Amino acid sequence: MKYSRTIMSLSPSATLQLSAKAKELKKSGRDIVSLTAGQPDFPTPAPIAQAGIKAIMDGKTGYTPSTGIPELKEAVAESYSLRRNIEWNSSNVVVSCGAKHDLANLVRAAVNPGDRVLLPRPYWVSYPEMVKASGGIPVLPEKRLDPCEILKAADLGAVGLLLNYPSNPSGYVPSSDEMSRIADAIADTDMWVISDDIYEDLVYTEGAVPHILDYRPELSSRTAVVSGVSKTFAMTGWRIGYSLANREWSKLSGILQAHSTSNPCSISQWAALAAVEGKADKEKREMYRSFRDRRDMICSKLSDVEGIQFDRPEGAFYVFPRLPAVNDTAGFCSELLDEEGLAVIPGSAFGAEGYIRLSFAASDDDIREGVNRLNRFLRRRYTV
């Protein structure tokens, strides 16, 4: 049997693979500390869970419109119209099976075979594979995104750009001046933009994350915004994300979804509505404070690890240290897991060889023990 050459060219998700391997080793009896997870270690807030239970008891268990129930789409449109000061309505919204699903739909709807798409490094692991699965060509700048890189990519034929702030894997948040200059550069091109804002409410600096639409609202005609409830409300398994884009882009994304997954889970949509309407904001604030405190703790612990360098993350729940003289982080992470029972993600998965990603969406004890194991492994590795 012959298979799709395009799909065969895709790389597996390193984050999912290593998380699964860590779980299997732990299940087999190994003492494993995993700092791989891109998900909160908290239960879904009770008001949200209760909304899901009520949906079941009320019999809301059948098919819904493929792009989401009207109530959720309207709530998302209203919330993001206020957040971004852009006039959106339910026709601009597609509710999908997680933000990843929205991203894949939008990329597929916008990319033609041979199209070049700019992906700033470090990128989230799935971006290049989404572009390749659509027949496109990832364009990977060698340095942090700036106006020159955007204009250079546009001159070489790039049609689109994916932004992700706060960044997964680094937790990086651009300054207002930096985002303003990025927005101005995009405005000087014809490129479309997908802004992956899934960590938008997990930012530890003062004020909101600077956004392209804050500085160039006219770019809303060719900018899609993607977010969801998974990270902020501890709802990763509920699988609800949403996107806001111009009506044609949303329509095409919705058509693709209708012919692939149909609608997202009906029960999860009613639960997500409770989240979007603010019924679990108290729990959301409590989780945020825990993540902020854990960020401070892991940075303090890592500062005592000799040889590594890292920038203090300003958002999300990851820290992205650079290792001393490591040119094969996949091999490094494999040895670290085998020898110390510590699971982390290699930077090569994010287009940043020489780095590793540690998640602090874990218990305080696991964070402390995980950094201790990393320190012990590095001391042994570099002891002559």
TORROVO-496184 format. One line per 8 residues: number of its first residue (from 0); for each residue x, y, z of C-alpha. Coordinates in nm, 3 decimals. Layout:
// TORROVO-496184
NUM	X:Y:Z; ...;
This chain:
// TORROVO-496184
0	0.000:0.000:0.000; 0.122:0.350:-0.083; 0.074:0.633:0.163; 0.069:1.010:0.136; 0.423:1.140:0.088; 0.314:1.468:0.248; 0.192:1.303:0.566; 0.489:1.066:0.577;
8	0.718:1.371:0.576; 0.568:1.505:0.900; 0.748:1.465:1.232; 0.567:1.326:1.536; 0.490:1.568:1.819; 0.793:1.558:2.050; 0.594:1.700:2.340; 0.324:1.432:2.318;
16	0.577:1.154:2.258; 0.794:1.238:2.558; 0.495:1.298:2.784; 0.359:0.957:2.686; 0.698:0.789:2.739; 0.729:0.943:3.086; 0.382:0.816:3.177; 0.465:0.465:3.055;
24	0.789:0.455:3.253; 0.609:0.575:3.564; 0.339:0.315:3.511; 0.607:0.045:3.491; 0.737:0.142:3.836; 1.018:0.387:3.750; 1.064:0.692:3.969; 0.988:0.958:3.708;
32	0.956:1.333:3.739; 0.796:1.483:3.430; 0.830:1.852:3.347; 0.701:1.799:2.995; 0.331:1.873:3.029; 0.177:2.170:2.854; -0.126:2.151:3.076; -0.224:2.278:3.422;
40	-0.205:2.022:3.699; -0.525:2.158:3.855; -0.876:2.014:3.825; -1.124:2.193:3.602; -1.299:2.456:3.818; -1.623:2.332:3.971; -1.856:2.587:3.804; -1.730:2.472:3.465;
48	-1.757:2.102:3.548; -2.108:2.161:3.681; -2.206:2.331:3.354; -2.088:2.022:3.169; -2.282:1.792:3.401; -2.593:2.007:3.358; -2.558:1.982:2.980; -2.560:1.603:3.010;
56	-2.858:1.601:3.243; -3.045:1.844:3.015; -2.990:1.612:2.720; -2.760:1.848:2.529; -2.569:1.550:2.390; -2.655:1.558:2.019; -2.488:1.717:1.719; -2.447:2.093:1.727;
64	-2.376:2.329:1.436; -2.034:2.227:1.305; -1.871:2.559:1.401; -2.017:2.564:1.753; -2.329:2.642:1.948; -2.458:3.000:1.888; -2.439:3.085:2.259; -2.067:3.010:2.280;
72	-1.985:3.181:1.951; -2.170:3.494:2.058; -1.996:3.496:2.397; -1.654:3.458:2.234; -1.728:3.735:1.982; -1.844:3.970:2.256; -1.549:3.893:2.483; -1.284:3.941:2.214;
80	-1.450:4.247:2.064; -1.401:4.410:2.404; -1.051:4.267:2.453; -0.916:4.371:2.113; -1.144:4.668:2.042; -1.242:4.504:1.712; -1.603:4.454:1.603; -1.653:4.080:1.571;
88	-1.975:3.879:1.573; -2.060:3.509:1.573; -2.000:3.480:1.197; -1.632:3.551:1.264; -1.603:3.269:1.519; -1.527:2.900:1.472; -1.530:2.675:1.779; -1.307:2.371:1.733;
96	-1.166:2.068:1.913; -0.894:2.269:2.086; -0.686:2.566:1.973; -0.459:2.328:1.779; -0.758:2.227:1.568; -0.836:2.594:1.497; -0.477:2.658:1.396; -0.474:2.360:1.160;
104	-0.804:2.468:1.002; -0.686:2.825:0.948; -0.353:2.721:0.801; -0.520:2.471:0.568; -0.772:2.734:0.458; -0.501:2.992:0.379; -0.206:2.793:0.240; -0.171:2.675:-0.118;
112	0.094:2.427:-0.237; 0.430:2.598:-0.249; 0.328:2.893:-0.030; 0.595:3.013:0.209; 0.494:3.083:0.570; 0.714:3.265:0.821; 0.756:3.086:1.154; 0.970:3.277:1.408;
120	1.204:3.066:1.621; 1.156:2.915:1.867; 0.824:2.797:1.727; 0.567:2.564:1.876; 0.632:2.209:1.756; 0.319:2.176:1.540; 0.350:2.495:1.332; 0.594:2.364:1.068;
128	0.404:2.035:1.036; 0.073:2.217:0.988; 0.226:2.423:0.710; 0.384:2.119:0.546; 0.061:1.919:0.574; -0.107:2.196:0.373; 0.161:2.182:0.103; 0.334:2.495:0.225;
136	0.699:2.568:0.300; 0.803:2.683:0.649; 1.037:2.983:0.647; 1.250:2.988:0.961; 1.446:3.305:1.042; 1.776:3.261:1.221; 1.712:3.531:1.479; 1.424:3.670:1.682;
144	1.146:3.815:1.471; 1.196:4.179:1.374; 1.072:4.409:1.095; 1.369:4.326:0.873; 1.293:3.952:0.891; 0.928:4.015:0.804; 1.009:4.235:0.505; 1.279:3.994:0.389;
152	1.037:3.702:0.404; 0.773:3.899:0.216; 1.025:3.990:-0.056; 1.104:3.617:-0.092; 0.736:3.538:-0.138; 0.608:3.455:0.212; 0.229:3.480:0.224; 0.170:3.444:0.597;
160	0.309:3.459:0.948; 0.234:3.276:1.272; 0.277:3.467:1.597; 0.268:3.316:1.946; 0.292:3.541:2.252; 0.346:3.454:2.531; 0.569:3.205:2.357; 0.564:2.831:2.387;
168	0.842:2.723:2.457; 1.016:3.029:2.600; 0.749:3.231:2.779; 0.874:3.538:2.588; 0.652:3.847:2.572; 0.746:4.128:2.332; 0.767:4.486:2.447; 0.514:4.743:2.327;
176	0.777:4.902:2.105; 0.877:4.567:1.955; 0.519:4.469:1.876; 0.445:4.811:1.731; 0.737:4.777:1.488; 0.630:4.421:1.397; 0.276:4.544:1.327; 0.406:4.829:1.111;
184	0.620:4.590:0.909; 0.330:4.351:0.851; 0.114:4.644:0.741; 0.372:4.713:0.469; 0.321:4.364:0.325; 0.026:4.159:0.199; 0.091:3.878:0.448; -0.186:3.726:0.656;
192	-0.127:3.661:1.026; -0.241:3.391:1.266; -0.195:3.504:1.626; -0.188:3.208:1.864; -0.299:3.369:2.190; -0.368:3.055:2.394; -0.149:3.182:2.684; -0.283:3.539:2.670;
200	-0.404:3.537:3.033; -0.089:3.377:3.174; 0.142:3.680:3.168; 0.350:3.788:3.467; 0.444:4.139:3.358; 0.227:4.442:3.420; -0.054:4.492:3.173; -0.172:4.274:2.887;
208	0.043:4.111:2.621; 0.109:4.360:2.339; -0.093:4.246:2.038; -0.062:4.321:1.670; -0.423:4.445:1.658; -0.357:4.694:1.938; -0.124:4.885:1.706; -0.271:4.813:1.365;
216	-0.644:4.738:1.405; -0.688:4.759:1.028; -0.495:4.432:1.006; -0.801:4.254:1.147; -0.910:4.195:0.786; -0.615:3.955:0.744; -0.541:3.849:1.102; -0.690:3.544:1.272;
224	-0.687:3.525:1.651; -0.679:3.181:1.814; -0.738:3.103:2.180; -0.933:2.865:2.401; -1.008:2.747:2.751; -0.750:2.471:2.792; -0.459:2.652:2.961; -0.630:2.925:3.161;
232	-0.916:2.712:3.293; -0.744:2.371:3.322; -0.966:2.225:3.048; -0.711:2.054:2.824; -0.911:1.732:2.797; -1.237:1.908:2.720; -1.090:2.004:2.379; -1.240:2.345:2.310;
240	-1.062:2.622:2.124; -1.191:2.906:1.909; -1.077:3.140:1.637; -1.185:3.483:1.517; -1.111:3.587:1.160; -1.269:3.762:0.865; -1.593:3.599:0.752; -1.450:3.428:0.443;
248	-1.155:3.280:0.630; -1.386:3.162:0.908; -1.630:3.022:0.653; -1.358:2.819:0.481; -1.223:2.699:0.817; -1.575:2.594:0.910; -1.628:2.406:0.584; -1.307:2.212:0.641;
256	-1.414:2.131:0.995; -1.758:2.018:0.880; -1.595:1.766:0.647; -1.346:1.638:0.905; -1.451:1.639:1.269; -1.799:1.795:1.245; -1.881:1.977:1.568; -1.675:1.986:1.887;
264	-1.814:1.791:2.183; -2.153:1.939:2.274; -2.100:1.893:2.648; -1.759:2.060:2.636; -1.906:2.359:2.453; -2.160:2.426:2.730; -1.882:2.391:2.988; -1.664:2.632:2.790;
272	-1.950:2.881:2.780; -1.941:2.897:3.160; -1.567:2.974:3.139; -1.602:3.244:2.874; -1.888:3.405:3.067; -1.661:3.440:3.370; -1.824:3.189:3.602; -1.486:3.049:3.712;
280	-1.283:3.370:3.725; -1.209:3.324:4.096; -1.049:2.984:4.027; -0.873:3.129:3.723; -0.706:3.394:3.941; -0.600:3.133:4.197; -0.437:2.916:3.929; -0.264:3.223:3.785;
288	-0.112:3.307:4.123; 0.013:2.950:4.159; 0.179:2.962:3.817; 0.341:3.297:3.898; 0.479:3.160:4.224; 0.605:2.845:4.050; 0.773:3.060:3.785; 0.959:3.242:4.060;
296	1.054:2.915:4.230; 1.185:2.736:3.920; 1.387:3.040:3.817; 1.539:3.061:4.164; 1.627:2.691:4.154; 1.770:2.708:3.800; 1.989:3.005:3.891; 2.187:2.766:4.112;
304	2.250:2.522:3.824; 2.599:2.585:3.696; 2.650:2.637:3.324; 2.296:2.693:3.199; 2.162:3.027:3.081; 1.800:3.131:3.066; 1.573:3.433:3.038; 1.308:3.468:3.304;
312	0.979:3.376:3.133; 0.725:3.656:3.126; 0.429:3.436:3.037; 0.294:3.084:2.977; 0.429:2.811:3.209; 0.764:2.715:3.057; 1.127:2.808:3.105; 1.373:2.753:2.820;
320	1.735:2.726:2.941; 2.035:2.698:2.711; 2.265:2.408:2.793; 2.645:2.421:2.795; 2.800:2.269:2.481; 2.507:2.045:2.386; 2.446:1.999:2.014; 2.202:1.710:2.040;
328	1.928:1.799:2.284; 1.714:1.503:2.178; 1.995:1.270:2.282; 2.055:1.474:2.598; 1.687:1.445:2.699; 1.685:1.073:2.630; 1.990:1.020:2.854; 1.844:1.248:3.120;
336	1.526:1.041:3.128; 1.711:0.709:3.133; 1.969:0.805:3.395; 1.784:1.046:3.622; 1.419:0.977:3.553; 1.358:1.339:3.451; 1.148:1.409:3.141; 1.188:1.743:2.962;
344	1.146:1.849:2.598; 1.445:1.904:2.365; 1.481:2.247:2.211; 1.534:2.090:1.870; 1.159:2.022:1.863; 1.108:2.399:1.867; 1.377:2.482:1.613; 1.620:2.581:1.888;
352	1.896:2.323:1.924; 2.093:2.353:2.245; 1.794:2.439:2.464; 1.548:2.235:2.670; 1.194:2.320:2.776; 1.087:2.267:3.136; 0.721:2.307:3.229; 0.635:2.453:3.567;
360	0.275:2.336:3.533; 0.370:2.079:3.794; 0.370:2.044:4.170; 0.621:2.235:4.381; 0.781:1.906:4.485; 0.821:1.792:4.124; 0.972:2.125:4.023; 1.227:2.114:4.304;
368	1.315:1.750:4.245; 1.325:1.796:3.868; 1.577:2.080:3.887; 1.781:1.884:4.139; 1.797:1.590:3.897; 1.895:1.817:3.609; 2.169:1.972:3.820; 2.299:1.630:3.926;
376	2.301:1.506:3.566; 2.486:1.814:3.440; 2.746:1.793:3.717; 2.814:1.429:3.633; 2.816:1.492:3.258; 3.065:1.778:3.274; 3.288:1.649:3.551; 3.627:1.567:3.397;
